[in-house]
Amino acid sequence: MFKALREKFSAASSAAKNRSIEDISEVAGETGRRLRESVLDDVLQDLQMGLLEADVALPVAEELTRKVRESLAGKRIDKNFKIDEAIQLAFRAAVKQVLDEQTFSLKDAIDSKNSTYVIMFVGINGTGKTTVIAKLADRLQKHGYTVVLAAADTFRAGAIEQLTIHADRLGCKIIKHQAGGDPAAVAYDAVEHAKARKRGVVLIDTAGRMQTNTNLMDEMKKIKRVAKPDLVVFVGDSLAGSDAVEQARRFHETVGIDAVVLTKIDADAKGGAALSIAKTVGRPIAYVSYGQEYDEFGKFDSDWMVSRIFGDKRSGNTQDF
């Protein structure tokens, strides 16, 4: 996971690793030495290029390198100073700061409303959106919440069938119309059903034709206007890299995204999408999804993400929500 990003970082930091202290530093007054600006410039240029090659969006790559510079510029060093280790520590802190800028707790959001809570899921086809909905439904039910599924992707009969299979397996209510019906009507009926029966959470599946399709975006706006969701969640494919960032940006401009779920996170060799999406749209990554089993799903943890980027073995909290 994140192999390319890790390799690019390692190459950048190791470029200065074997230089002598005289090569990487200059005299700072009478009491010590400080890191040379020229050395830092070279390392950070390599680091920024590596980030871009690993699908990190340019503004995010620039911010990360700026934070590393702020941490190390003018730093006083001694003969035991290891520049590669210093860069790694500074980069870890920078990545964590970017990922921690937005935080999210679905439990707090649901409990604070104290009535039916409506979540609308958006994203293009193929990202695993319907599977994410099923996984979250399973997680919610295990925590004592009642769930209603809304099959509002009426564009594809297969999507309705897929969500129905999940509803049967999970034992939760599903509201659906015939293929080709009005998606907003499905969403509305699901919300009204939940309110009438005091059911806790409504999860609305939506169509996912290409994000440049004007009709799709108009459809998303109509569903949001009718269903009045408390939360709009963008489901993005980690493997899509910069395309996933652009998709998130487009959906955010159209309907407004409140949180992000990243799928196929286990297969993401580059890792750039995870860093870029949250920063680009200014919304938190709420969950990560991998595999097809219901429990292959977890609440996003910035420490977990940082550990994966750097090849650590830390496991995250997969059971909370």
Secondary structure, 3 states (H helix, E strand, C coil): CCHHHHHHHHHHHHCCCCCCHHHHEEEECCCEEEECHHHHHHHHHHHHHHHHHCCCCHHHHHHHHHHHHHHHCCCEECCCCCHHHHHHHHHHHHHHHHHCCCCCCHHHHHHHHCCCEEEEEECCCCCCHHHHHHHHHHHHHHCCCCEEEEECCCCCHHHHHHHHHHHHHHCCEEECCCCCCCHHHHHHHHHHHHHHCCCCEEEEECCCCCCCCHHHHHHHHHHHHHHCCCEEEEEEEHHHCHHHHHHHHHHHHHCCCCEEEEECHHHCCCCHHHHHHHHHHCCCEEEEECCCCCCCEEECCHHHHHHHHCCCCCCCCCCCC
